[in-house]
């Protein structure tokens, strides 16, 4: 396991971190703030012996990366990057065909957080991101994931294309989101699958796209030509869910 120390911001994100058993060394709370959600967080902090400091709004604003701390910032929480192997084990334990998200250079932390949230809700067994030219597990990502970052494994790999090749040997096949691909309703998306989502501007890179078995497109009816990366991930993920249920 490789660890990255992070700051967690926002009431839901901090509460989920406590409840999922993350180690929180220090909690900063807005002085005088005693409403229900904050009291729940303070209760969890007391249970776990976390050091609590009540500070001014100015201090929280200075510490905040997201600028949306909602009066609560936690320090010392650690997001562990999983191994791809952990994801396959998780699928096996659940008696399910592996379902993985692979993200090709997603740079917007809000998109990464939203995709991790979707992956969790769609029942995916993990999210794979590249080490270079892509956002990692930051405070903004944690907040955008609405706590899903605590439950859905995220692995960082050196080479996405090589990872796809290795997973093909383990029986997975791969579909990438591509505007020029086959309409998603016409692609069989069942079985052990990796869903590949590309960068916000350029989509899936040529080298990664060439490794995929299929390209699937989302039908669009409007005047603009493409969906936001996290929305596209959600639409395709739920077509996979629909087909699996069928």
C-alpha positions in Angstrom: 0.0 0.0 0.0 1.2 3.5 -0.8 0.0 6.3 1.4 -0.6 10.0 0.8 -1.4 12.3 3.7 -4.3 14.6 3.1 -6.6 17.2 4.5 -10.3 16.4 4.6 -12.8 19.3 4.3 -16.6 19.5 4.6 -19.0 18.0 7.0 -20.1 14.9 5.1 -16.5 14.1 4.0 -15.2 14.4 7.6 -18.0 12.4 9.1 -17.6 9.6 6.5 -13.9 9.5 7.1 -14.5 9.0 10.9 -17.2 6.4 10.3 -15.2 4.4 7.9 -12.4 4.1 10.4 -9.8 6.5 8.9 -7.2 7.8 11.4 -7.9 11.5 12.1 -5.1 13.1 14.1 -6.5 16.6 14.4 -9.9 18.2 13.8 -10.4 22.0 13.4 -13.9 23.2 14.0 -15.3 26.7 13.7 -15.5 28.3 17.1 -19.1 28.5 18.4 -20.5 26.1 15.8 -22.7 23.6 17.6 -25.3 22.4 15.1 -26.4 18.8 14.6 -23.9 17.7 11.9 -21.0 19.3 13.8 -22.0 17.7 17.1 -22.1 14.3 15.3 -18.5 14.9 14.1 -17.4 16.0 17.6 -19.0 12.8 19.0 -17.0 10.7 16.6 -13.8 12.6 17.4 -14.2 12.1 21.1 -14.8 8.4 20.6 -11.5 8.1 18.8 -9.4 10.4 20.9 -8.9 12.9 18.1 -7.4 16.3 19.1 -10.0 19.0 18.5 -9.2 22.7 18.1 -11.9 25.4 17.9 -10.6 28.1 15.6 -11.8 31.3 13.8 -13.3 31.4 10.3 -10.2 33.3 9.1 -7.9 30.4 10.3 -10.1 27.8 8.6 -10.2 29.9 5.4 -6.4 30.0 5.4 -6.1 26.2 5.9 -8.7 25.3 3.3 -7.8 23.9 -0.1 -11.3 23.6 -1.4 -12.6 27.0 0.1 -15.8 25.0 1.0 -14.8 23.7 4.4 -18.3 24.2 6.0 -16.6 25.0 9.3 -14.8 21.6 9.6 -11.3 20.5 8.5 -9.6 17.3 9.5 -5.9 16.6 9.3 -3.8 13.5 9.3 -6.3 11.4 7.5 -4.6 9.1 5.1 -6.0 7.9 1.8 -4.4 4.6 0.8 -3.9 3.8 -2.8 -5.0 0.2 -3.4 -3.4 -2.3 -5.7 -5.3 -3.4 -8.8 -5.1 -6.9 -7.3 -7.2 -5.7 -4.3 -10.0 -4.8 -6.7 -10.0 -8.3 -8.4 -10.1 -9.9 -4.9 -13.0 -7.6 -3.9 -15.0 -8.8 -7.0 -14.2 -12.4 -6.2 -15.3 -12.0 -2.5 -18.6 -10.6 -3.7 -19.0 -13.3 -6.3 -19.3 -10.7 -9.1 -17.6 -10.3 -12.4 -14.9 -7.5 -12.1 -16.2 -4.0 -13.0 -13.4 -1.4 -13.0 -13.2 2.3 -14.1 -9.9 3.3 -15.8 -9.4 7.1 -16.1 -7.1 8.4 -18.8 -5.5 11.6 -17.4 -8.5 13.2 -15.7 -7.2 16.6 -14.5 -10.2 18.1 -12.7 -10.5 17.1 -9.1 -14.3 17.6 -9.1 -14.6 15.2 -12.0 -12.4 12.6 -10.3 -14.4 12.9 -7.1 -17.7 12.6 -9.0 -16.5 9.5 -10.9 -15.4 7.8 -7.7 -18.8 8.5 -6.2 -20.5 7.1 -9.4 -18.2 4.0 -9.3 -19.2 3.3 -5.7 -23.0 3.7 -6.4 -22.8 1.6 -9.6 -21.1 -1.3 -7.7 -17.7 -1.0 -9.4 -14.8 -2.7 -7.6 -12.3 0.0 -8.1 -11.0 3.0 -10.0 -7.6 3.0 -11.7 -5.7 6.3 -12.5 -2.3 7.0 -14.0 0.6 8.4 -11.9 1.4 11.2 -14.4 -0.6 14.1 -15.8 -3.6 13.4 -13.7 -5.1 14.5 -10.4 -4.6 12.3 -7.3 -6.6 11.9 -4.1 -6.7 15.5 -2.9 -9.1 17.2 -0.4 -11.2 18.5 -3.3 -11.5 15.0 -4.7 -12.5 13.6 -1.3 -15.2 16.3 -0.9 -16.5 15.8 -4.5 -16.7 12.0 -3.9 -19.1 12.6 -0.9 -17.3 10.0 1.2 -17.1 7.3 -1.6 -13.3 7.7 -1.5 -13.4 5.8 1.8 -15.1 2.8 0.3 -14.0 2.5 -3.3 -10.4 1.4 -3.9 -8.3 3.7 -6.1 -5.1 2.4 -7.7 -2.3 4.5 -9.3 -0.5 2.8 -12.2 2.6 3.8 -14.2 1.1 2.8 -17.6 -2.6 2.5 -18.3 -2.1 0.7 -21.5 0.2 -2.0 -19.9 -2.4 -2.4 -17.1 -5.2 -3.0 -19.6 -3.0 -5.7 -21.3 -2.4 -7.4 -17.9 -6.1 -7.3 -17.0 -7.0 -8.7 -20.4 -4.9 -11.8 -19.5 -7.1 -12.0 -16.3 -10.2 -12.2 -18.5 -11.4 -8.6 -18.5 -12.3 -6.8 -21.7 -12.4 -3.0 -22.2 -14.8 -0.4 -23.6 -13.9 3.2 -23.9 -16.1 6.3 -24.2 -15.7 7.7 -27.7 -18.0 10.0 -29.7 -17.2 8.0 -32.9 -17.9 4.6 -31.3 -20.9 2.2 -31.6 -24.0 3.5 -29.8 -23.8 2.1 -26.2 -27.2 0.3 -26.4 -25.8 -1.9 -29.2 -22.7 -3.0 -27.3 -22.8 -6.1 -25.1 -21.4 -4.6 -21.8 -21.8 -7.7 -19.6 -19.1 -9.9 -18.0 -15.7 -8.8 -16.5 -15.3 -5.2 -17.8 -13.1 -2.2 -17.7 -14.8 1.2 -18.5 -12.2 3.7 -19.9 -13.0 7.4 -19.6 -10.8 10.0 -21.2 -9.5 13.4 -20.4 -11.9 16.3 -20.2 -10.6 18.0 -23.3 -9.1 15.3 -25.6 -11.0 12.2 -24.6 -9.2 8.8 -24.5 -5.6 9.0 -25.8 -4.8 7.0 -29.0 -2.5 4.6 -27.3 -5.1 3.7 -24.7 -8.0 3.6 -27.2 -6.0 1.1 -29.3 -5.8 -1.3 -26.4 -9.6 -1.3 -25.9 -11.9 -4.0 -27.4 -14.8 -1.6 -28.1 -15.5 2.1 -28.3 -19.0 3.1 -27.1 -20.7 6.4 -27.8 -23.5 8.1 -25.9 -26.3 9.3 -28.1 -26.6 13.1 -27.9 -29.4 15.2 -29.3 -28.3 18.8 -28.4 -26.3 21.4 -30.1 -23.0 20.9 -28.2 -21.0 17.8 -29.0 -19.9 16.1 -25.8 -20.8 15.4 -22.1 -18.6 16.3 -19.1 -16.2 13.4 -18.3 -18.0 12.5 -15.0 -21.5 12.6 -16.6 -20.3 10.4 -19.5 -18.8 8.0 -16.9 -22.2 7.9 -15.1 -24.2 7.3 -18.2 -22.0 4.5 -19.5 -21.7 2.9 -16.0 -25.4 2.7 -15.6 -25.8 1.1 -19.0 -23.4 -1.5 -17.7 -25.5 -1.8 -14.5 -28.7 -2.2 -16.6 -27.2 -4.9 -18.8 -25.8 -6.8 -15.7 -29.2 -6.7 -14.1 -30.9 -7.9 -17.2 
